[in-house]
Amino acid sequence: MERLMSGDFDVKAKHSSEEALQKWRKLCGVVKNPKRRFRFTANLSKRYEAAAMRKTNQEKLRIAVLVSKAAFQFIQGVSPSDYNVPAEVKAAGFDICADELGSIVEGHDVKKLKFHGGVTGVSEKLCTSIVDGLTTTDSDLLNRRQEIYGINKFAESQPRSFWIFVWEALQDMTLMILGVCAFVSLIVGIATEGWLEGAHDGIGIVASILLVVFVTAISDYRQSLQFRDLDTEKKKIIIQVTRNGFRQKLSIYDLLPGDIVHLAIGDQVPADGLFVSGFSVLIDESSLTGESEPVMVNSENPFMLSGTKVQDGSCKMMIATVGMRTQWGKLMATLSEGGDDETPLQVKLNGVATIIGKIGLFFAVVTFAVLVQGLFSHKWQAGTYFRWSGDDALEILEYFAIAVTIVVVAVPEGLPLAVTLSLAFAMKKMMNDKALVRHLAACETMGSATTICSDKTGTLTTNHMTVVKSCICMEVKVVDQPTKAASLVSEMPVSAVKLLLQSIFNNTGGEVVVNEDGKREILGTPTETALLEFGLSLGGDFQAERQAVKLVKVEPFNSTKKRMGVVMELHEGGLRAHTKGASEIVLAACDKVINSNGDIVPLDEESINLLKDTIDQFANEALRTLCIAYMELEGGFSPENPMPVSGYTCIGIVGIKDPVRPGVKESVAVCRSAGITVRMVTGDNINTAKAIARECGILTDDGIAIEGPDFREKSLEELLQLVPKIQVSFHFLVYRISNCKKFIGNEKSLSRQD
C-alpha cells in the first residue's frame, strides 16, 4: 500500500501535491461514489478557483501598494476630487459611505484619505472617537451603523438540505447497479409469475436500497450539522476594543466601522482599517499580496487589511470596513470551500478501499462469467441452447445479483468516511473538555503519538502569575501579599521606588483601566498583569505615571530579543530608556546597579555574583525571573535608531510565580504508563524550567534539560545518545531536533499547536 501510494501516485500522508491528490481521486472514483467518500475533505476544484482568485487579488493589492508609495510624492500637488455623500448615509447621520471607505483602504488611496481629513477626519465622519471609540448607548445609531456598513461576518454557503444528501447517497455505483437489478427483476418476475409472486425479489432489493440510502443520508446530514457547529466554534476570536471610553474584550463578529481595536504581536487584523497610533508595527501581508517582506505601518502608511498578521510591534487601529466588504471577506467565500487535506489514515484507507474494490470487481466479473458459462454449458448439453424462458432470464439475473453482492460486500466504501466521523466525534469530545482542535488530523496523530511536546506557560501551568519575590536595590524580599509589598516601599529609597514604578507602568504592553462597572481592571499578558499588580500594590498610579512622560520609542517584547524597552521624554526634560526581560540578558547589558542607599554604583564582580545567585535561587523555586533596568540618554536619541544594548543601571529582579495546573502530574504519569514520553518546551530560564518539569513529573533522574549553545556543540555520536533523553528543551531547539528523526527512530511527535 505504501509502495503503491508513494511510488505510483506520490500520495503522502501529509501535504501531498494537488496533482497527486487529483490523480488519486480519479483512481478512487472508478469503483465507488467519490462524492460521499471525499465529502469532508478538500474540494480540489474549489481550491483551484480560490488560487486563481487569490492570485488576481494579490496582483491588485501589489499594484495598489506601489501606487500608494508613488502617491506620497504627489500628495501636495494633487487637488482632491469631489465626493457626494449618498442620501441614505447622510440620513443615517454619517458623512462617508462603506464603498468610499473600502476604496481608501484597499486601494491604499492616500489622496482620498487626506481629502477626508486623515484618520481623524474619517473618525468624525463615522461618528466615533479615536480615543473613546464607539458610543453604543444610542441603540438607534448603532442599528443604523449596522444597516449602512454591515456586520463583521462573512457570507457562508447555504447548508445543504436533507434531500441533497439523499441524492448524493443514490450516486453510489453499486446502488445504481442494484437499482437496475431491481427494475429487471420486477419486469421479469411480474411477466412470468404475476404481480404477487414475481414482485417479491424486486421489492426486496428496492427496500434494501432505500434503507441504505436513508440511513446514509441521515448520518451524513447530522454530521454536516456537527461540522458547521465545529467550524463556528473554531472561528470565535476575542479581541480588545475601546468602546464608550472603556477598553473591553469583544468578539470579532461584533466589530463595527469606527471601533478602536488594540493589536499586538501575533494578532490577526480582524477587518480592514486605519492605523491610529502605535510603535514599530510590522504587518505580514503575505496571505493577501504574496509578498514575504513585512510592511511597516505608521501614520504615513496607515492602511491595514483584514487577514494579515502583526509581525512586530503594537498599535491601535480604527475599523473602516467589515465582513464581505473587506478584501479578506471577498476571498473567504471561495477559500472556505477548499477544505482540509485528507488525514494520513484517510489517504491509506481510500487506497485500501480502492484496491479491494478493484479486486472485488474482478472476482465479481469472474464469478458472473463462470456462472453464466455453466448455464450455457448446461443448456448446450441439454440441447436447449436456442430455447430460453423466463426462468432462464431470472437465473441470469440471480447470477448478476450475486456478482453485485460480491462488489457490495468486498468494497469497504464507508471505511474512509467512518474514520472522518470517528475523528469528528473525538474532536467534539475534546471540545467539551475545553480542548479545541482545529484540524481533524490532529486527533488521529494524537492516537499514534509516542512523544508529546508541550509548552510550559499556560499549558502545564495556570498562566495566572503573581510577583512573590523581589530583589530591589540588592535586597531580597518576599512580596507574596499586598501588605508585604506595601511595607517594601517604606524600606526602599524614594528615588528607587520612583524609578521602579516609572519602569513598570511605562515599559509595558498592558494597561490598567476602569471598566463600565467602575472597577479597576488590568489588561495584558499574564506576565504584564503580574508586574502591573505589583506596581499597584506598591502604591503606584498607572495613569499618573503615563501622563508624566512622553513615549518617544517603543520596542515590544519578542521571543528573539527576550526583552522589551521604551525611550521616554521626561516632564522636567531629558530622555530616559527603560528595559526589562530575561534576567541573564538584561543583567548582561548593565554596568551599574542601585544599592540599598539608593545610590548608583558600578556593577562589580561581587554584585554580579550576588544577582546571579539570586536569579538561580528564584529559578530553582520555579519562579520566572525578570530583570528591570534603565539608563539616562544624555547624548540625545533619534526614534529611527535602535535602543541601546548596554550601559544600563539595574533597578532589580522580580520572581513571578506561575502555579502548576491541578492534575498535570497525574496526566504525565498516565502518559508515561501508556508509553508516551512528555517533553517540555519553553523559553524560560533553564533552572526555572527544570524546577517546573520536576514538579510536573516530566524531568526524571535520567532525563536531560539542555540549552541551544550546549546542543550545538555536541557531535553526531553524542546526539545519537542525547536526543531520546531530552525531556526539557527550548523553543529554538525544536526545529533542529525535528530534523534529527534518524536519531529518534520512528517516533511521532505532537506539538501544542495541534
C-alpha positions in Angstrom: 0.0 0.0 0.0 2.8 2.4 1.0 4.7 1.5 -2.2 1.7 2.0 -4.4 0.9 5.4 -3.0 4.4 6.8 -2.8 5.8 5.1 -5.9 3.0 5.2 -8.4 0.9 8.1 -7.3 3.2 10.2 -5.0 0.4 10.4 -2.4 1.9 11.3 1.0 0.4 11.0 4.4 0.5 14.8 4.7 1.0 17.8 2.4 0.5 15.9 -0.9 0.5 18.0 -4.1 -2.9 18.8 -5.6 -1.9 17.0 -8.8 -1.2 13.8 -6.8 -4.5 14.1 -4.9 -6.4 14.7 -8.1 -4.9 11.6 -9.8 -5.5 9.6 -6.7 -9.2 10.6 -6.6 -9.7 9.7 -10.2 -8.4 6.3 -9.4 -10.6 6.0 -6.3 -13.7 7.2 -8.2 -13.7 4.3 -10.6 -15.3 1.9 -8.1 -17.5 3.8 -5.7 -19.2 7.1 -5.1 -16.4 9.7 -4.9 -18.8 12.5 -3.7 -19.5 10.7 -0.5 -16.1 9.4 0.0 -14.4 12.8 -0.2 -17.3 14.8 1.4 -15.4 16.1 4.4 -12.0 16.5 2.7 -10.5 19.1 0.4 -12.6 20.2 -2.6 -9.8 20.5 -5.1 -11.9 22.3 -7.8 -12.8 25.0 -5.2 -9.1 25.2 -4.4 -8.2 25.9 -8.0 -10.8 28.7 -8.0 -9.5 30.1 -4.8 -5.9 30.0 -6.0 -6.9 31.9 -9.2 -8.9 34.5 -7.2 -6.0 34.9 -4.7 -3.5 35.5 -7.5 -5.7 38.1 -9.0 -6.3 39.9 -5.7 -2.6 39.7 -4.8 -1.7 41.4 -8.1 -4.3 44.1 -7.5 -3.0 44.7 -3.9 0.6 44.7 -5.0 -0.2 47.4 -7.6 -2.2 49.3 -5.0 0.8 49.3 -2.6 3.1 50.5 -5.4 0.7 53.3 -6.4 0.3 54.4 -2.8 4.0 54.7 -2.5 4.2 56.8 -5.6 1.3 58.9 -4.4 3.3 60.2 -1.4 5.4 62.2 -3.8 2.4 64.0 -5.4 0.0 64.5 -2.5 0.8 68.2 -2.1 0.2 69.0 -5.7 -3.0 67.0 -6.3 -6.4 68.6 -5.8 -9.0 66.4 -4.2 -11.8 65.0 -6.2 -15.4 65.8 -5.2 -17.2 63.3 -3.1 -21.0 63.3 -2.6 -22.4 61.6 0.4 -25.2 59.2 -0.5 -28.6 60.4 0.8 -29.2 57.2 2.9 -25.8 57.6 4.5 -26.5 61.3 5.3 -29.9 60.5 6.6 -28.4 57.9 9.0 -26.1 60.5 10.5 -22.8 59.7 8.8 -20.7 61.6 6.2 -18.9 58.7 4.4 -20.2 55.6 2.8 -18.9 52.0 3.0 -17.7 52.0 -0.6 -15.6 55.1 -0.1 -14.0 53.6 3.0 -13.3 50.4 1.1 -11.7 52.2 -1.8 -9.5 54.2 0.6 -8.2 51.2 2.5 -8.0 48.5 -0.2 -6.6 51.0 -2.8 -4.1 52.5 -0.3 -5.5 55.8 -1.5 -3.6 58.5 0.3 -5.2 61.2 -1.8 -8.7 60.3 -0.7 -7.7 59.8 2.9 -6.2 63.3 3.0 -9.3 64.7 1.3 -11.4 63.3 4.1 -9.2 64.8 6.8 -6.9 61.8 7.5 -7.7 59.2 10.2 -9.2 61.9 12.5 -11.4 63.2 9.8 -12.7 59.8 8.8 -13.4 59.0 12.5 -15.5 62.2 12.7 -17.5 61.3 9.6 -18.1 57.8 11.2 -19.3 59.5 14.4 -16.6 57.8 16.5 -13.6 58.9 18.6 -10.1 57.7 18.1 -9.7 58.0 21.9 -13.0 56.7 23.4 -14.2 54.6 20.5 -17.8 54.0 19.5 -20.7 55.1 21.7 -23.2 52.2 22.0 -25.6 54.0 24.3 -27.7 55.2 21.4 -29.2 52.0 20.1 -30.8 53.7 17.1 -27.4 55.0 15.9 -25.9 51.5 16.4 -28.6 49.9 14.3 -28.2 52.5 11.6 -24.5 51.8 11.6 -25.1 48.1 11.1 -27.6 48.8 8.3 -25.2 51.2 6.4 -21.9 49.5 6.9 -22.8 45.8 7.6 -21.5 43.5 10.3 -18.2 41.6 10.5 -19.4 38.3 9.3 -18.5 36.5 6.1 -21.2 35.1 3.8 -21.4 31.4 4.2 -22.7 28.9 1.7 -26.3 27.8 2.4 -26.5 24.5 4.3 -27.5 21.6 2.1 -30.9 20.2 2.6 -31.5 16.6 3.7 -32.7 15.7 0.2 -29.3 16.7 -1.3 -27.7 14.1 0.9 -30.3 11.5 -0.3 -29.5 12.3 -3.9 -25.7 12.0 -3.2 -26.2 8.7 -1.5 -28.1 7.5 -4.6 -25.0 8.3 -6.7 -23.2 5.2 -5.4 -22.4 2.9 -8.3 -23.3 -0.3 -6.6 -26.7 1.1 -5.6 -27.3 2.1 -9.2 -26.4 -1.5 -10.3 -28.8 -2.8 -7.6 -31.5 -0.4 -8.9 -31.1 -1.8 -12.4 -31.3 -5.3 -10.9 -34.5 -4.4 -9.0 -36.1 -3.0 -12.2 -35.2 -6.1 -14.3 -36.3 -8.4 -11.5 -39.7 -6.7 -11.3 -40.3 -6.7 -15.0 -39.3 -10.4 -15.5 -40.9 -11.6 -12.3 -44.2 -9.9 -13.0 -44.2 -11.1 -16.6 -43.5 -14.7 -15.6 -45.1 -15.2 -12.2 -47.6 -12.3 -11.9 -47.7 -9.3 -9.5 -47.9 -11.0 -6.2 -45.4 -13.7 -6.6 -43.0 -12.1 -9.1 -42.5 -8.8 -7.4 -41.0 -10.2 -4.1 -37.4 -10.1 -5.1 -37.6 -6.7 -6.9 -39.4 -5.0 -4.0 -36.9 -6.5 -1.5 -34.0 -5.0 -3.5 -35.7 -1.7 -3.7 -36.4 -1.7 0.1 -32.8 -2.5 0.7 -31.7 0.3 -1.5 -34.0 2.8 0.3 -32.8 1.6 3.7 -29.2 2.1 2.8 -29.8 5.5 1.2 -31.8 6.9 4.0 -29.5 5.6 6.8 -26.5 7.0 4.9 -28.3 10.4 4.2 -29.4 10.8 7.8 -25.9 10.0 9.1 -24.3 12.4 6.7 -26.8 15.2 7.3 -26.4 15.0 11.0 -22.6 15.0 10.6 -22.7 18.0 8.3 -24.6 20.0 11.0 -22.0 18.9 13.6 -19.2 20.1 11.3 -20.9 23.5 10.9 -21.1 23.8 14.7 -17.4 22.9 15.0 -16.5 25.4 12.3 -18.4 28.2 14.1 -16.6 27.3 17.3 -13.2 27.5 15.7 -13.8 30.9 14.3 -14.7 32.5 17.6 -11.9 35.0 18.3 -11.9 37.6 21.2 -10.1 40.9 20.7 -9.6 44.0 22.8 -11.6 47.0 21.8 -12.2 50.5 23.2 -15.9 51.4 23.3 -17.7 54.0 25.3 -14.3 55.2 26.6 -13.6 51.7 28.2 -11.2 49.0 27.0 -13.0 45.7 26.8 -13.0 42.3 25.2 -15.3 41.7 22.2 -15.9 39.0 19.6 -14.6 39.9 16.2 -18.2 39.3 14.9 -19.4 42.3 16.9 -16.9 44.7 15.4 -18.3 47.7 13.5 -16.8 50.5 11.5 -15.5 53.1 13.9 -14.4 50.6 16.6 -10.9 51.2 18.0 -9.1 47.8 18.1 -5.9 47.1 20.1 -3.4 44.8 18.3 -0.1 43.2 19.4 2.4 40.7 18.0 0.7 37.6 16.6 -2.8 39.1 16.3 -4.7 38.8 13.1 -6.2 42.0 11.8 -9.9 41.4 12.1 -11.2 43.8 9.5 -9.9 46.5 7.1 -8.9 49.6 9.0 -6.6 52.6 9.5 -3.7 52.9 11.9 -4.4 55.3 14.8 -1.3 55.0 17.0 1.4 52.5 17.8 5.1 51.7 17.7 7.3 49.6 15.4 4.4 47.9 13.7 5.3 45.4 11.0 2.4 43.7 9.2 2.8 40.3 7.3 0.6 40.7 4.2 1.8 37.5 2.5 -1.6 35.9 2.9 -3.1 38.7 0.6 -0.3 40.1 -1.5 2.1 37.2 -1.7 5.0 39.4 -0.6 7.1 37.8 2.1 8.6 41.1 3.2 6.7 42.6 6.1 5.2 46.1 5.6 5.8 48.9 8.1 2.6 50.6 9.1 2.6 54.1 10.6 0.8 57.4 10.2 2.3 57.8 6.7 1.2 54.4 5.6 -1.9 53.7 7.8 -3.7 51.0 5.8 -4.3 47.7 7.5 -6.0 44.8 5.7 -8.0 42.0 7.3 -6.5 38.6 7.3 -2.9 39.9 7.7 -0.9 39.4 10.9 1.0 41.7 13.2 4.6 40.5 13.0 6.1 43.0 15.3 5.0 46.0 17.4 1.6 47.0 18.9 -0.9 49.6 17.8 -4.5 50.9 17.8 -6.5 50.7 14.6 -9.8 52.1 13.6 -12.2 49.7 11.8 -13.2 51.0 8.3 -14.9 48.2 6.5 -16.2 44.8 7.8 -17.4 41.5 6.6 -17.8 40.9 2.9 -16.7 44.4 2.1 -13.1 43.6 3.3 -10.5 42.2 1.0 -10.3 39.0 3.1 -14.1 38.7 3.1 -14.1 38.6 -0.7 -11.7 35.7 -0.6 -13.3 33.8 2.2 -16.4 32.6 0.3 -14.2 30.6 -2.1 -11.4 29.8 0.3 -13.7 28.4 2.9 -14.9 25.7 0.5 -11.4 24.5 -0.2 -11.5 22.1 2.8 -8.6 20.3 4.5 -6.4 17.6 3.1 -7.2 14.1 4.0 -5.8 12.8 7.2 -3.0 10.2 6.9 -5.3 7.3 7.7 -8.0 8.5 5.3 -5.4 8.5 2.5 -4.4 4.9 3.3 -8.0 3.7 3.7 -9.1 5.3 0.5 -6.3 3.4 -1.2 -7.2 0.1 0.6 -10.9 0.6 -0.4 -9.9 1.2 -4.0 -7.6 -1.8 -4.2 -10.0 -4.1 -2.5 -12.8 -2.7 -4.7 -10.9 -3.5 -7.9 -10.1 -7.0 -6.6 -13.8 -7.4 -5.6 -14.9 -6.1 -9.0 -12.5 -8.6 -10.8 -13.8 -11.6 -8.8 -17.4 -10.4 -9.3 -16.9 -10.4 -13.1 -15.1 -13.8 -13.0 -17.9 -15.2 -10.8 -20.6 -13.9 -13.1 -18.8 -15.2 -16.2 -18.3 -18.7 -14.6 -22.0 -19.0 -13.6 -23.2 -17.8 -17.0 -20.8 -20.2 -18.7 -22.1 -23.0 -16.5 -25.7 -22.1 -17.6 -24.8 -22.1 -21.2 -22.9 -25.4 -20.9 -25.9 -27.0 -19.3 -28.3 -25.8 -22.0 -25.8 -26.9 -24.7 -25.7 -30.4 -23.2 -29.5 -30.5 -22.8 -30.0 -29.4 -26.4 -32.0 -26.3 -25.4 -29.3 -23.8 -26.4 -31.7 -21.9 -28.6 -34.8 -22.1 -26.3 -34.9 -19.5 -23.5 -37.6 -19.0 -20.9 -38.4 -16.5 -18.2 -36.8 -18.9 -15.6 -33.5 -18.7 -17.5 -33.7 -14.9 -17.5 -34.3 -14.9 -13.8 -31.4 -17.3 -13.2 -29.0 -15.0 -15.2 -30.4 -12.1 -13.1 -29.7 -14.0 -10.0 -26.1 -14.6 -11.1 -25.8 -10.9 -11.8 -27.1 -10.1 -8.3 -24.5 -12.5 -6.8 -21.8 -10.6 -8.7 -23.2 -7.3 -7.4 -23.3 -8.7 -3.9 -19.6 -9.6 -4.1 -18.8 -6.0 -5.1 -21.0 -4.5 -2.3 -19.5 -6.8 0.3 -15.9 -6.5 -0.9 -15.7 -2.8 -1.2 -15.4 -1.0 2.2 -16.7 2.2 0.8 -17.8 3.6 4.2 -14.4 2.9 5.8 -12.8 6.3 4.9 -15.9 8.1 5.9 -16.2 6.2 9.1 -12.7 7.4 10.0 -13.9 11.0 9.4 -16.9 10.6 11.6 -14.9 9.0 14.4 -12.4 11.8 14.3 -15.2 14.4 14.3 -16.7 12.7 17.4 -13.3 12.8 19.1 -13.0 16.5 18.1 -16.4 17.2 19.7 -15.5 15.3 22.9 -12.2 17.2 23.2 -14.1 20.5 22.7 -16.4 19.6 25.6 -13.2 19.1 27.6 -12.2 22.7 26.7 -9.5 21.5 24.2 -10.4 23.0 20.8 -8.7 21.0 18.0 -8.7 23.0 14.7 -7.7 20.1 12.4 -9.2 16.6 12.3 -5.8 15.1 11.5 -4.6 16.2 15.0 -7.0 13.7 16.7 -5.6 10.9 14.5 -2.0 12.0 15.1 -2.6 12.1 18.8 -3.7 8.5 18.7 -0.4 7.4 17.2 1.9 9.8 19.1 4.8 8.5 21.2 6.0 11.9 22.2 4.1 14.9 23.4 6.0 18.2 23.2 4.2 20.7 25.5 4.7 24.4 26.1 5.1 25.3 29.8 3.3 28.6 30.3 -0.4 28.3 30.1 -0.3 24.6 29.3 1.4 22.9 32.2 0.9 26.0 34.4 -2.3 28.0 35.2 -1.0 31.1 33.4 -2.1 33.2 36.4 1.0 34.9 37.5 1.9 36.9 40.6 5.1 38.5 41.8 6.1 36.7 45.0 9.8 37.7 45.4 11.9 40.7 44.5 15.5 41.8 44.7 15.3 45.6 44.6 18.3 47.7 45.5 20.3 44.5 46.1 18.0 43.2 48.9 15.8 40.1 48.5 12.2 40.4 49.9 9.1 38.2 49.9 6.2 40.1 48.4 3.5 37.4 48.0 0.9 39.5 49.9 -0.2 43.2 49.4 0.8 44.1 52.9 4.3 42.9 52.4 4.6 44.8 49.1 3.4 48.0 50.9 6.0 47.5 53.6 8.6 47.1 50.9 8.0 50.7 49.8 8.9 52.1 53.3 12.2 50.2 53.3 13.3 51.3 49.8 14.8 54.7 48.8 12.3 57.1 47.4 14.4 57.5 44.2 14.4 53.8 43.6 10.7 53.5 44.1 10.1 56.2 41.6 12.3 54.6 39.0 10.7 51.2 39.6 7.1 52.5 39.2 8.1 54.5 36.2 9.6 51.4 34.5 6.7 49.1 35.5 3.9 51.4 34.3 5.6 52.8 31.1 7.6 49.8 29.8 4.6 47.6 29.5 2.3 46.1 26.9 -0.6 46.0 29.4 -2.9 48.7 30.7 -4.8 49.5 33.9 -8.4 50.6 33.0 -11.6 51.3 34.7 -14.4 49.2 33.3 -18.1 50.1 32.9 -18.9 48.9 36.4 -16.4 51.4 37.8 -14.0 48.7 38.9 -10.2 48.7 38.1 -9.2 46.1 35.6 -5.8 45.0 34.3 -5.4 44.1 30.7 -2.4 42.4 29.1 -0.5 39.2 29.1 -0.2 37.3 32.4 3.4 38.4 32.9 2.5 42.1 32.3 -0.6 41.7 34.6 1.6 40.3 37.4 4.0 43.3 37.1 1.2 45.8 37.0 -0.4 44.3 40.0 2.9 44.5 41.8 3.3 48.2 40.8 -0.2 48.9 42.1 0.5 47.1 45.4 3.5 49.4 45.8 1.1 52.4 45.7 1.7 53.4 42.1 -0.8 55.2 39.9 -0.8 53.9 36.3 -2.5 56.9 34.7 -0.3 59.5 36.6 2.9 57.7 35.6 1.8 57.5 31.9 0.9 61.2 31.8 4.1 62.3 33.4 6.2 61.3 30.4 6.0 61.2 26.6 7.0 58.0 24.9 9.5 58.5 22.1 10.1 54.9 21.1 8.7 51.5 22.0 10.4 48.2 21.2 7.8 45.5 22.1 8.9 42.1 23.5 9.6 39.3 21.2 11.0 35.8 21.7 14.2 36.6 19.7 15.4 39.5 21.8 13.8 38.3 25.0 13.5 41.9 26.2 11.4 45.0 25.6 12.1 48.6 26.1 10.9 52.2 25.8 12.5 55.6 25.4 10.7 58.4 27.1 10.9 62.2 27.3 10.7 63.3 31.0 8.5 66.2 32.1 11.4 68.0 33.6 13.5 67.5 30.4 15.9 64.8 29.3 15.5 61.3 27.8 15.4 58.0 29.7 15.3 54.5 28.5 13.8 51.6 30.4 14.2 47.9 29.6 13.1 44.6 31.0 13.3 41.0 30.0 15.1 37.7 30.6 17.3 38.2 33.7 20.5 36.9 32.2 20.2 39.1 29.0 19.2 42.3 30.7 21.7 41.9 33.5 24.5 41.4 30.9 23.5 44.8 29.5 24.0 46.5 32.9 27.2 48.1 34.2 25.7 49.8 37.2 23.3 49.0 40.0 21.2 50.9 42.6 22.3 49.9 46.1 20.4 49.8 49.3 21.0 53.5 49.9 19.6 54.5 46.6 23.0 55.3 45.1 24.1 54.3 41.7 27.3 52.3 42.0 29.4 50.3 39.4 28.4 46.7 39.0 31.4 44.8 40.3 32.1 41.1 40.4 30.7 40.7 43.9 27.4 42.4 42.9 27.1 40.4 39.7 27.6 37.1 41.6 25.0 38.2 44.1 22.5 39.0 41.4 23.2 35.8 39.5 22.8 33.7 42.7 19.5 35.5 43.3 18.4 34.6 39.8 19.3 31.0 40.3 17.6 30.9 43.7 14.4 32.3 42.2 14.6 29.9 39.3 15.2 26.8 41.5 12.0 27.8 43.3 10.2 27.5 39.9 9.8 31.3 39.6 10.0 33.2 36.3 12.6 35.9 36.7 12.6 39.3 35.0 15.3 42.0 35.3 14.4 45.7 35.2 16.9 48.4 34.3 17.1 51.9 33.0 19.7 54.4 31.6 19.8 58.2 31.1 20.3 59.2 27.4 22.4 62.3 27.9 23.6 62.4 24.3 20.1 62.5 22.9 18.2 59.9 20.9 16.5 59.6 17.5 13.4 57.4 17.2 14.8 55.9 14.0 17.7 54.4 15.9 17.5 51.2 17.9 17.6 51.3 21.6 20.9 51.0 23.4 22.0 47.4 24.1 24.4 48.2 27.0 25.2 50.8 29.7 22.0 50.2 31.8 21.6 50.5 35.5 20.0 47.6 37.2 16.9 48.5 39.3 16.1 45.0 40.4 14.9 41.5 39.7 11.4 40.1 40.3 10.4 36.5 40.7 7.0 35.6 39.3 5.1 32.5 40.4 3.0 30.6 37.8 1.5 27.6 39.6 1.3 24.2 38.0 -2.2 23.2 36.9 -4.0 20.7 39.1 -3.9 17.2 37.6 -0.8 17.8 35.4 1.4 15.5 37.3 -1.2 12.7 37.2 -1.7 13.3 33.5 2.0 13.0 32.8 2.1 9.8 34.8 -0.8 8.4 32.8 1.0 9.3 29.5 4.2 7.6 30.7 2.3 4.4 31.7 0.9 4.4 28.2 4.4 4.6 26.7 4.1 8.2 25.7 7.1 10.5 26.6 6.2 14.0 27.6 8.7 16.7 26.9 8.6 20.3 28.0 9.4 23.1 25.5 9.9 26.6 27.0 11.8 29.8 26.6 12.3 30.3 30.3 15.5 30.2 32.4 16.8 26.6 32.4 16.6 26.3 36.2 13.0 27.6 36.3 12.2 25.1 33.5 13.9 22.2 35.4 12.1 23.0 38.6 8.7 23.1 36.9 9.5 19.9 35.0 10.3 18.1 38.2 7.1 19.4 39.8 5.1 18.1 36.8 6.9 14.7 36.8 8.4 15.3 33.4 12.1 15.6 34.3 13.3 12.2 35.7 16.7 11.3 37.1 18.0 10.0 33.8 16.4 12.8 31.8 18.2 15.8 30.3 17.5 19.5 30.1 19.6 21.3 27.6 20.0 24.8 26.1 20.8 25.7 22.5 24.5 26.5 22.8 25.2 23.2 24.6 23.2 21.3 22.0 25.0 22.8 19.0 28.4 21.8 20.5 27.5 18.1 20.5 29.0 15.7 17.9 26.9 13.4 15.8 27.7 10.4 18.0 26.7 12.3 21.1 23.4 13.4 19.5 22.6 9.7 18.9 22.6 9.1 22.6 21.4 12.6 23.7 18.2 13.3 21.7 16.0 10.5 23.0 16.8 11.5 26.6 15.9 15.2 26.2 12.9 16.0 28.5 13.3 19.8 28.7 14.3 21.8 25.7 13.9 25.4 24.4 11.9 26.8 21.5 14.8 27.3 19.2 15.8 23.7 19.6 12.5 22.2 18.4 13.3 22.7 14.6 16.8 21.3 15.0 15.5 18.2 16.8 12.7 17.7 14.4 15.3 17.3 11.6 17.0 14.6 13.6 14.4 11.9 13.0 17.1 9.3 12.4 18.2 9.8 16.0 14.7 9.5 17.4 13.7 6.5 15.3 10.2 6.2 14.2 8.7 8.4 17.0 5.9 10.8 16.0 5.6 14.0 17.9 2.6 16.1 18.7 3.1 19.8 19.2 0.9 22.1 21.3 -0.4 23.8 18.1 -2.2 20.5 17.1 
